[in-house]
Amino acid sequence: MAYTFLDTLTTPGVISAQTAQGVRRIWEMDHDRAFDRFGENEAAFIAARDSFYLASVSESGWPYVQHRGGPQGFLKVLDDKTLAFADFAGNRQYISLGNVGADDRVALFLMDYPNRARLKILAHMQVRDLAADPDLAARLIVPGYKAKVERAFVLTLEAFDWNCPQHITPRFTGAEIEPVVAALQTRIAVLEAENEKLRAQLA
């Protein structure tokens, strides 16, 4: 059976490390985890993200990781094998752009810190000119988001995998905290009004 994500990354060095740590037998067992097509669970998880980490490989052999952010859902699932996102203008170093021109292999980490969940993706990434592909542009452009779109990146899935929640520290965005804070502020306002009323009665 296949465990596509791990099979893709298992080199002789990885096998040596697994053997030295006494866990090689775990990964030699039969597995049925191809994970080479996105399902409804993955599509929903991806649609809820407002950022991810993107790793590419430079021609000098150095890995490069960058943070990609935007409005929630800016990373789109086009079909069960394809992702895409609009490339918003940034610091203009173009390291990822240059790297995928030479080697199209990339890895993505998508984090859900409040729920301590992490989706890892291996893919091949291509550059697309949105001016030449209006249908793709219509799917990727985020109305109202004030960012210059320079191009699109389209990713063909190789494999994905889910991580266990161990060691993921919960973190929350302002938008996630806002409803909780609003409820506390409402409760505080009610209590303050009750206190004022009691003070007035005792005066």
N, C-alpha and C positions, 0 to 999 in steps of 0.2 A: 504494500500500500504506500501511497505517497504522503509525504509531509512537505509540500512544495516549498514553503517558506524556508524551513530549516535545511532541506536538501539543497536549495540554491546557495546557501551560505556555508555549507559544510565543506571545508577544505581539509587537506591533510593536517594542517596546523590545528584546526578546530578538533578534528578527530583525536589528535595527540593530546590536546588539552582536556577533552572529555574523558579520555582514557586515564590520564594522570589524576583526574578528580574522582575517578571511580563511578562515572555516570554513563559511560559509553553504551552499556547494555540497554539503558532506557531508550536510547535513540536508535538502537538496532532492532527493536521490536516493530511489529507491523503497526502502521498508523494510517488512518483514513482522514487525513486533513489536507486535501488538495488546496483548498482556500484560494482558488484561482479565478473566482467569479464573485462579485459583490452580491450579497443578498439584501433583503429588506432591512435587516438589523444594521448592516454596514452603511447602507444608503442613508438611513435615518441618523446614524451617528455622525457621518460626514456632513450632512446638511445642517447639523446643530453647531458645528465648529465655526469659530471666528478667527482661528489661527492654526498653524501647524509648523513643524520644523522640516526643512528640506535639506537633504544631504546629496552632494554630487562629488565626483572624483575629478581632480585636476590632472592635467597632462604631466605634472611633476610628481604625481602619485600621492599628493596630500589630499585627504578628505576635506570637504568644506561643508559646514552646516550653517544655514541661515534661517531666520524666523520669517514666516510669511503671515501677514495679517490682513484683515479686511472685515466687511460686514458679515454677520452670521450667514453661512451658506454660500460664500463666494467661491468655495471649492465645490464644483458641480460633478455629480455622477451622471455622465451622458448615457451610459449603458452599463451592463454588468461587467464589462472589461475596460471601461474607459472613464477617466477623470479629466477635468480641464479647469483652468482658472485664468482670469485676466491678470496680466503682469502689470501691477501698478508701479509707477515711477518711484524710485527710492534714492539711494545714495549714489547711483550712477557708476558703481564699480563694475557691474555686469559679470561678476565671477561665475555665478550659476549659469548664466547665458553662455559664457565662453566654455565652461566645462562640458555642458551637454552638447555643444557643437562638435566636440571631440569624442565624447563617451556619453551615450544617452541614458546610461543606467543611473537611477536615483533611488533614494529611500526617503520615506516620509514617516514622521511620528505625529500622530494626532492625539492630543491629550484632552481628557475630561477630568480636570482636577477635583471638582466637587464630588464626583462619583467614583474617583480613583480608577479610571478606565483608560486604556491606551491601545490604540490601533496602529500597527506597524505595516507599512506598505512598501513593496519593491515594484518598480515600474520602469518603463522606458519612456523618456520624455522628449517630445518634439516641439519645435517652435512654429507657431502659425501667425500669419499676418491677418489680423482681423479685418482690415480694409478689403482683403481679397476673399473673405468668407463671412458675408453678412449674416448668414444663418447661425454660425457659431457665435458671432458677436452678439446677436440678439439673446442668446442663451447665457452669455457670460457677463455682459455689461450690467452693473448694479445701478439702477436709477437712483439719483440723489446722492450717490457717494462721490464726494469731491476728491477725486484722484485721477491723475492722468494715466490712461491705459496705453501702454506702449506695444503690447503684443499679447498673444495667448500662449499658454503652455498646455499641451495635450499629453496625457499620460496613459500608456497602455499597461494594464495590470500584468505583472508577473506572478505575484503571490502576496497574500497578506496574512497577518497573524495577530491574535489578541494576547496581551500580557496580563498576568495576574496583578492584583492591586497592591501587592506588597511594596512597601517603601515609596508609594506615591503620596506625597503630602497634600491634603485637601487645600485648595486655594479657590477664592471666589472673586468674580468680577464685580464692579460697581452695580451693574444691572442685576446680577444675581442676589446681591445683598440688599438692594433697594426695597423690595417688598417686605423683608423682615424689619428693616429699619423703619419703614413707614408704619408698620403695625405697632412697633414699640413707641414711636412718636405719638400715634393716636392714643395709645393707652396712657402715656405720660400726660397728655393734654387732658384726658378725662379725669385722671387722678388729681392733677393740679386744680381743675375746676371744682372737684369735690372738696379739696382742702380749703380753697377760698370760701366755699359755701359754709364749711364748718367754722372757719375763723369768724366769718360774719355773724354766725349764730351765737358764738361765744363772746363776742365783743360787747 
